[in-house]
């Protein structure tokens, strides 16, 4: 689809705008929240297609990567994830970061579109082990703004980092706001 049509759909038809700028780093991890709707995928995909030289991968449950729809998800940057414990996912993703000069991927720490007070912690451990920064991006359906924060260097313990993230993300309204990030919980 031509970029001008994507731009028209994203900005004029859907009414989305963007606040903030992407960093210049060649390697970082994007943490996206609140993730409350399948529409989040389309908003992110359109933004990615509208932005030059921005092609992050995104992580999704492996069940989405079956024939025939799996080809589409891979084509738009999908990376299948086994969602059971003890798959060494963090170490595998760290290895991808360590063996590539440029790599960006996206994680939703909630791990579901429903409300989840107990976030997945993989984003923290990937950033720490791969020694990469995190970029927080929020989908604010209240103002129809894709909010891009400044780069976040992980230099705190896990619990403090999660609190920082929940405080930051809780100011933004997901499509299904009852499932969004809440702080205090």
QUIPE-V994222 format. One record per pair of residues at least 12 apart in sequence whose C-alpha atoms are under 10 Angstrom apart, sorted by the first residue. I is the first residue (numbers start at 1). J is the second residue. D is the distance in whole Angstrom. If there is no record, write none. Layout:
BEGIN
I,J,D + I,J,D
END
This chain:
BEGIN
1,49,9 + 2,49,10 + 2,50,10 + 3,46,9 + 3,49,7 + 3,50,6 + 3,51,9 + 4,50,9 + 5,50,10 + 6,46,7 + 6,47,9 + 6,49,8 + 6,50,7 + 7,46,8 + 7,47,9 + 7,49,9 + 7,50,7 + 7,51,10 + 9,46,9 + 10,42,10 + 10,43,8 + 10,46,7 + 10,47,8 + 10,50,9 + 11,47,10 + 11,144,9 + 14,43,9 + 14,144,8 + 15,143,9 + 15,144,6 + 15,145,9 + 16,43,8 + 16,47,9 + 16,139,10 + 16,140,9 + 16,141,9 + 16,143,8 + 16,144,5 + 16,145,6 + 16,146,7 + 17,47,10 + 17,140,10 + 17,143,9 + 17,144,6 + 17,145,5 + 17,146,6 + 17,147,9 + 18,47,9 + 18,139,10 + 18,144,9 + 18,145,5 + 18,146,5 + 18,147,6 + 18,148,8 + 19,137,10 + 19,138,10 + 19,145,7 + 19,146,6 + 19,147,5 + 19,148,6 + 19,149,8 + 20,137,9 + 20,146,8 + 20,147,6 + 20,148,5 + 20,149,6 + 20,150,8 + 21,147,9 + 21,148,6 + 21,149,8 + 21,150,8 + 22,51,10 + 22,54,9 + 22,135,8 + 22,137,10 + 22,148,7 + 22,149,8 + 22,150,8 + 22,151,9 + 23,135,8 + 23,148,9 + 23,149,9 + 23,150,8 + 23,151,7 + 24,151,10 + 25,102,9 + 25,103,10 + 25,104,9 + 25,132,9 + 25,133,9 + 25,151,9 + 26,100,10 + 26,101,7 + 26,102,5 + 26,103,6 + 26,104,7 + 26,132,10 + 27,56,10 + 27,97,7 + 27,98,10 + 27,100,9 + 27,101,7 + 27,102,5 + 27,103,5 + 27,104,6 + 27,105,9 + 27,130,10 + 27,131,10 + 27,132,7 + 27,133,8 + 27,134,9 + 28,56,9 + 28,97,9 + 28,102,9 + 28,103,7 + 28,104,5 + 28,105,7 + 28,106,9 + 28,126,10 + 28,127,8 + 28,130,9 + 28,131,9 + 28,132,5 + 28,133,5 + 28,134,6 + 28,135,7 + 28,151,9 + 28,152,10 + 28,153,10 + 29,56,9 + 29,57,10 + 29,97,9 + 29,103,8 + 29,104,6 + 29,105,5 + 29,106,6 + 29,107,8 + 29,123,8 + 29,124,10 + 29,126,8 + 29,127,7 + 29,130,10 + 29,132,7 + 29,133,6 + 29,134,5 + 29,135,6 + 29,136,9 + 29,151,10 + 29,152,10 + 30,56,8 + 30,57,10 + 30,58,9 + 30,104,7 + 30,105,6 + 30,106,5 + 30,107,6 + 30,108,8 + 30,123,9 + 30,133,9 + 30,134,6 + 30,135,5 + 30,136,6 + 30,137,7 + 30,148,10 + 30,151,10 + 31,105,9 + 31,106,6 + 31,107,5 + 31,108,6 + 31,109,7 + 31,110,10 + 31,123,7 + 31,124,10 + 31,134,7 + 31,135,6 + 31,136,5 + 31,137,6 + 31,138,8 + 31,165,9 + 32,44,9 + 32,106,7 + 32,107,6 + 32,108,5 + 32,109,7 + 32,110,9 + 32,135,8 + 32,136,6 + 32,137,5 + 32,138,6 + 32,139,8 + 32,147,10 + 32,148,10 + 32,169,9 + 33,107,9 + 33,108,6 + 33,109,7 + 33,110,8 + 33,111,10 + 33,113,10 + 33,136,8 + 33,137,7 + 33,138,5 + 33,139,7 + 33,140,9 + 33,165,9 + 33,166,9 + 33,168,10 + 33,169,6 + 33,170,9 + 33,172,9 + 33,173,9 + 33,174,8 + 33,180,8 + 33,181,7 + 34,108,8 + 34,109,9 + 34,110,8 + 34,112,10 + 34,113,8 + 34,114,10 + 34,115,9 + 34,137,9 + 34,138,6 + 34,139,6 + 34,140,8 + 34,141,10 + 34,166,9 + 34,169,7 + 34,170,8 + 34,171,10 + 34,172,7 + 34,173,7 + 34,174,5 + 34,175,8 + 34,176,9 + 34,177,9 + 34,179,8 + 34,180,5 + 34,181,6 + 34,182,9 + 35,108,7 + 35,109,9 + 35,110,7 + 35,111,8 + 35,112,7 + 35,113,5 + 35,114,8 + 35,115,9 + 35,138,9 + 35,139,8 + 35,173,10 + 35,174,7 + 35,175,8 + 35,176,9 + 35,177,10 + 35,179,8 + 35,180,7 + 35,181,9 + 36,110,9 + 36,112,8 + 36,113,4 + 36,114,6 + 36,115,8 + 36,139,9 + 36,173,9 + 36,174,6 + 36,175,6 + 36,176,5 + 36,177,7 + 36,178,9 + 36,179,6 + 36,180,6 + 36,181,9 + 37,112,9 + 37,113,6 + 37,114,9 + 37,174,8 + 37,175,6 + 37,176,7 + 37,177,10 + 37,179,9 + 37,180,10 + 38,113,8 + 38,175,9 + 39,139,10 + 39,175,8 + 40,113,10 + 40,138,10 + 40,139,7 + 40,140,10 + 40,141,10 + 40,174,9 + 40,175,8 + 41,58,9 + 43,139,8 + 43,144,10 + 43,146,8 + 44,58,10 + 44,137,10 + 44,139,9 + 44,146,8 + 45,58,10 + 45,76,8 + 45,77,9 + 47,146,9 + 48,76,10 + 48,77,10 + 49,76,9 + 54,104,9 + 55,76,9 + 55,77,7 + 55,103,9 + 55,104,8 + 55,105,9 + 56,76,10 + 56,77,7 + 56,78,9 + 56,102,10 + 56,103,7 + 56,104,5 + 56,105,5 + 56,106,7 + 57,74,9 + 57,76,8 + 57,77,5 + 57,78,6 + 57,79,7 + 57,103,8 + 57,104,6 + 57,105,4 + 57,106,6 + 57,107,9 + 58,73,9 + 58,74,9 + 58,76,9 + 58,77,6 + 58,78,5 + 58,79,6 + 58,80,9 + 58,81,10 + 58,104,9 + 58,105,5 + 58,106,5 + 58,107,7 + 58,108,9 + 59,77,9 + 59,78,6 + 59,79,5 + 59,80,6 + 59,81,6 + 59,82,10 + 59,105,7 + 59,106,6 + 59,107,6 + 59,108,8 + 60,73,9 + 60,78,7 + 60,79,6 + 60,80,5 + 60,81,6 + 60,82,9 + 60,83,9 + 60,106,9 + 60,107,9 + 60,108,9 + 60,111,9 + 61,78,10 + 61,79,8 + 61,80,6 + 61,81,5 + 61,82,6 + 61,83,7 + 61,111,10 + 62,78,10 + 62,79,8 + 62,80,4 + 62,81,5 + 62,82,6 + 62,83,8 + 63,80,8 + 63,81,9 + 63,82,9 + 63,83,10 + 64,78,9 + 64,79,10 + 64,80,8 + 64,81,10 + 65,78,8 + 65,79,9 + 65,80,7 + 65,81,9 + 66,80,10 + 77,105,9 + 78,105,9 + 78,106,10 + 79,105,9 + 79,106,10 + 83,111,9 + 89,122,8 + 89,126,9 + 90,121,10 + 90,122,6 + 90,123,8 + 90,124,9 + 90,125,7 + 90,126,6 + 90,127,9 + 90,129,9 + 90,130,10 + 91,122,10 + 91,125,9 + 91,126,7 + 91,129,8 + 91,130,9 + 92,126,9 + 93,105,9 + 93,122,10 + 93,123,10 + 93,126,7 + 93,127,10 + 93,129,10 + 93,130,9 + 94,125,9 + 94,126,6 + 94,127,8 + 94,128,9 + 94,129,7 + 94,130,5 + 94,131,9 + 94,132,10 + 95,126,9 + 95,129,9 + 95,130,8 + 96,130,9 + 97,126,9 + 97,127,10 + 97,129,10 + 97,130,6 + 97,131,9 + 97,132,8 + 98,129,10 + 98,130,6 + 98,131,9 + 98,132,10 + 104,132,10 + 104,134,10 + 104,135,10 + 106,123,9 + 106,134,10 + 106,135,9 + 106,136,10 + 106,137,10 + 107,120,10 + 107,122,9 + 107,123,7 + 107,136,10 + 108,120,8 + 108,122,10 + 108,123,8 + 108,137,10 + 109,121,7 + 109,122,8 + 109,123,7 + 109,124,9 + 109,162,9 + 109,165,10 + 110,179,10 + 110,180,9 + 110,181,8 + 112,179,9 + 113,174,10 + 113,175,10 + 113,176,9 + 113,179,7 + 113,180,8 + 114,176,9 + 114,177,10 + 114,178,9 + 114,179,5 + 114,180,8 + 115,176,10 + 115,177,9 + 115,178,7 + 115,179,4 + 115,180,6 + 115,181,7 + 115,182,9 + 116,179,8 + 116,180,8 + 116,181,8 + 116,182,9 + 117,166,9 + 117,179,10 + 117,180,10 + 117,181,8 + 117,182,8 + 117,183,9 + 117,185,7 + 118,162,10 + 119,162,8 + 119,166,10 + 120,162,10 + 121,158,8 + 121,159,10 + 121,161,10 + 121,162,8 + 123,162,10 + 124,154,8 + 124,156,10 + 124,157,9 + 124,158,7 + 124,159,10 + 124,161,8 + 124,162,8 + 125,154,10 + 125,158,8 + 127,153,9 + 127,154,7 + 128,153,9 + 128,154,7 + 128,155,8 + 128,156,10 + 128,158,10 + 131,153,9 + 131,154,9 + 132,151,10 + 132,152,9 + 132,153,8 + 132,154,8 + 133,151,6 + 133,152,6 + 133,153,5 + 133,154,7 + 133,155,10 + 134,149,10 + 134,150,9 + 134,151,6 + 134,152,5 + 134,153,6 + 134,154,7 + 135,148,7 + 135,149,6 + 135,150,7 + 135,151,5 + 135,152,6 + 135,153,9 + 136,148,6 + 136,149,5 + 136,150,7 + 136,151,7 + 136,152,8 + 136,165,8 + 136,168,9 + 136,169,8 + 137,149,6 + 137,150,9 + 137,169,9 + 138,168,9 + 138,169,7 + 138,170,10 + 138,171,9 + 138,172,7 + 138,173,9 + 138,174,9 + 139,169,9 + 139,172,7 + 139,173,7 + 139,174,6 + 139,175,8 + 140,169,9 + 140,171,9 + 140,172,5 + 140,173,5 + 140,174,6 + 140,175,8 + 140,177,10 + 141,172,8 + 141,173,6 + 141,174,5 + 141,175,5 + 141,176,9 + 141,177,9 + 142,172,7 + 142,173,5 + 142,174,7 + 142,175,8 + 142,177,9 + 143,172,9 + 143,173,8 + 144,173,9 + 144,174,10 + 144,175,10 + 145,172,9 + 145,173,10 + 146,172,10 + 147,169,10 + 147,172,9 + 149,168,9 + 152,165,10 + 163,183,8 + 163,184,9 + 164,183,10 + 165,181,9 + 165,183,10 + 166,181,6 + 166,182,7 + 166,183,6 + 166,184,8 + 166,185,9 + 167,181,8 + 167,182,8 + 167,183,6 + 167,184,8 + 168,181,9 + 168,182,10 + 168,183,9 + 169,181,6 + 169,182,8 + 169,183,9 + 170,182,5 + 170,183,6 + 170,184,9 + 170,185,10 + 171,183,9
END
